[in-house]
Amino acid sequence: MRSLDDLQGLNIRVPSRNAGLVIEAWGANPVSMPAPEIYNSMQTGVIDGAFIDATTLRVFKLQEVTGSITTGMEGTISSFFMIMNRDSFDGLTEAQQQAVLDAGNAASLRAHAIQIGGAASALEAFGATEGKEIITLSPEEAVRFNDASSAVVNKVIADADAAGLDATEFVNPLGDG
């Protein structure tokens, strides 16, 4: 896919409701399915593509059923998190709670670095494979994608803020627009 026009009417796997709204704004049909089902769905033509990160090329062997990858547009934010039983957390001392929070923050930063490194490595290997292509959108085409999804992104953030989730702070913690 080299342009927003290339997506029109395609069936694209999405990981979430919000990603589905973005895919719809881009003119494609969102198809919700678990990641382990993508391979077979792409192989059999149930879906035309997937909106997913590059680490899945190796993890789910998607490089086997993928001919090209398009990069350059803004995506969505997918949160990965660790959870703890509230009663167990509340039963800890303040120092223990802080230790859990600190360890969670450190694990989050480490996991992010590993995810980014794994994605870069998978993309590099994919691009070096004969018959595979990494397409980087032109700046003009990236703007078309981003403009098409901006109203959806702004509405999702506003709805979350209205629900008391402070999404603006989460998406833009430095407040730099």
C-alpha positions as CSV (number, residue, x, y, z in Angstrom):
1,M,0.0,0.0,0.0
2,R,1.5,3.2,-1.2
3,S,-1.3,5.6,-0.6
4,L,-4.5,6.1,1.4
5,D,-6.4,5.2,-1.8
6,D,-4.9,1.7,-1.8
7,L,-6.7,0.9,1.5
8,Q,-10.2,1.6,0.2
9,G,-12.5,-1.4,0.9
10,L,-9.7,-3.7,2.1
11,N,-10.3,-6.0,5.2
12,I,-7.6,-5.1,7.8
13,R,-7.2,-6.9,11.1
14,V,-7.2,-4.6,14.0
15,P,-6.2,-5.2,17.7
16,S,-8.8,-2.9,19.3
17,R,-11.9,-0.8,18.9
18,N,-9.9,2.4,18.6
19,A,-7.6,0.9,16.0
20,G,-10.7,-0.1,14.1
21,L,-12.0,3.5,14.2
22,V,-8.7,4.6,12.7
23,I,-8.8,1.9,10.0
24,E,-12.4,3.0,9.1
25,A,-11.2,6.6,8.9
26,W,-8.6,5.4,6.4
27,G,-11.4,3.8,4.3
28,A,-10.8,0.1,5.1
29,N,-12.9,-2.4,6.9
30,P,-11.7,-3.3,10.4
31,V,-11.7,-7.0,11.2
32,S,-11.3,-7.8,14.9
33,M,-9.4,-11.1,15.6
34,P,-6.8,-12.4,17.9
35,A,-3.2,-12.1,16.7
36,P,-2.7,-15.9,16.4
37,E,-5.4,-16.1,13.7
38,I,-3.8,-13.5,11.4
39,Y,-1.5,-16.0,9.6
40,N,-4.3,-18.3,8.5
41,S,-6.6,-15.4,7.7
42,M,-4.0,-13.7,5.5
43,Q,-3.1,-17.0,3.8
44,T,-6.7,-17.8,3.0
45,G,-7.7,-14.3,2.0
46,V,-10.1,-13.6,4.8
47,I,-8.2,-10.4,5.5
48,D,-6.0,-8.3,3.2
49,G,-3.7,-7.1,5.8
50,A,-3.1,-6.4,9.5
51,F,-2.6,-3.3,11.6
52,I,0.0,-4.7,14.0
53,D,3.6,-4.1,15.0
54,A,6.6,-5.6,13.3
55,T,7.6,-7.9,16.1
56,T,4.8,-10.2,14.9
57,L,6.7,-10.9,11.7
58,R,8.8,-13.4,13.7
59,V,6.5,-14.2,16.7
60,F,3.6,-15.2,14.5
61,K,5.7,-16.0,11.4
62,L,3.7,-13.3,9.5
63,Q,6.8,-12.7,7.2
64,E,5.7,-16.0,5.5
65,V,2.4,-14.5,4.3
66,T,3.3,-10.9,4.0
67,G,4.7,-9.3,0.8
68,S,5.0,-5.7,1.9
69,I,4.9,-3.5,5.0
70,T,3.9,0.1,4.9
71,T,5.4,2.5,7.5
72,G,5.4,6.3,7.9
73,M,1.9,7.0,9.2
74,E,1.0,7.6,12.8
75,G,-0.6,4.6,14.5
76,T,-2.4,4.0,17.7
77,I,-1.2,3.6,21.2
78,S,-1.3,0.1,22.6
79,S,-0.7,-0.2,26.3
80,F,1.0,-3.2,27.8
81,F,0.7,-3.4,31.6
82,M,1.2,-5.5,34.6
83,I,-1.6,-5.8,37.1
84,M,-1.7,-6.7,40.8
85,N,-4.6,-7.7,43.0
86,R,-5.8,-4.5,44.7
87,D,-6.3,-6.2,48.1
88,S,-2.8,-7.6,47.9
89,F,-1.3,-4.2,47.0
90,D,-3.3,-2.5,49.7
91,G,-1.9,-5.1,52.2
92,L,1.7,-3.9,51.5
93,T,3.5,-1.3,53.5
94,E,4.0,2.1,51.8
95,A,7.6,1.2,51.2
96,Q,6.6,-2.2,49.6
97,Q,4.0,-0.5,47.5
98,Q,6.7,2.0,46.2
99,A,9.0,-0.9,45.5
100,V,6.3,-2.6,43.4
101,L,5.6,0.7,41.6
102,D,9.3,1.3,40.9
103,A,9.8,-2.3,39.7
104,G,6.8,-2.0,37.4
105,N,8.2,1.3,36.0
106,A,11.6,-0.3,35.4
107,A,10.0,-3.4,33.8
108,S,7.9,-1.2,31.6
109,L,10.8,0.9,30.3
110,R,12.9,-2.3,29.7
111,A,10.0,-4.0,27.9
112,H,9.5,-0.9,25.7
113,A,13.2,-1.0,24.7
114,I,13.0,-4.7,23.9
115,Q,9.8,-4.2,21.8
116,I,11.4,-1.4,19.8
117,G,14.6,-3.3,19.2
118,G,12.7,-6.4,18.2
119,A,10.5,-4.5,15.8
120,A,13.6,-2.8,14.2
121,S,15.4,-6.1,13.8
122,A,12.3,-7.9,12.3
123,L,11.8,-5.0,9.8
124,E,15.5,-5.1,8.8
125,A,15.3,-8.9,8.2
126,F,12.1,-8.6,6.3
127,G,13.4,-5.9,4.1
128,A,16.6,-8.0,3.3
129,T,14.5,-10.9,2.2
130,E,14.1,-11.4,-1.6
131,G,10.6,-10.6,-2.8
132,K,9.7,-8.5,0.4
133,E,9.2,-4.8,0.4
134,I,9.1,-2.1,3.0
135,I,7.2,0.9,1.8
136,T,7.8,4.2,3.6
137,L,5.1,6.6,2.8
138,S,6.0,9.9,1.2
139,P,5.6,12.9,3.6
140,E,2.6,14.1,1.7
141,E,0.9,10.6,1.8
142,A,1.7,10.3,5.6
143,V,-0.1,13.6,6.1
144,R,-3.1,12.3,4.3
145,F,-3.2,9.2,6.6
146,N,-2.7,11.4,9.7
147,D,-5.3,13.9,8.7
148,A,-7.8,11.2,8.0
149,S,-7.4,9.7,11.4
150,S,-7.0,12.9,13.5
151,A,-10.7,13.5,14.2
152,V,-11.0,9.9,15.4
153,V,-7.9,10.2,17.6
154,N,-9.1,13.6,19.1
155,K,-12.6,12.1,19.8
156,V,-11.2,9.0,21.5
157,I,-8.9,11.2,23.7
158,A,-11.8,13.6,24.5
159,D,-14.1,10.8,25.4
160,A,-11.5,9.2,27.7
161,D,-10.8,12.6,29.3
162,A,-14.6,13.1,29.8
163,A,-14.7,9.7,31.6
164,G,-12.0,10.9,34.0
165,L,-9.1,8.9,32.5
166,D,-6.8,11.9,31.7
167,A,-6.0,10.6,28.3
168,T,-4.5,13.9,27.1
169,E,-1.8,13.6,29.8
170,F,-1.2,9.9,28.9
171,V,-0.8,10.6,25.2
172,N,1.1,13.9,25.6
173,P,2.7,13.9,29.0
174,L,5.0,16.8,28.2
175,G,2.2,19.0,26.9
176,D,4.1,19.9,23.8
177,G,1.2,19.7,21.4
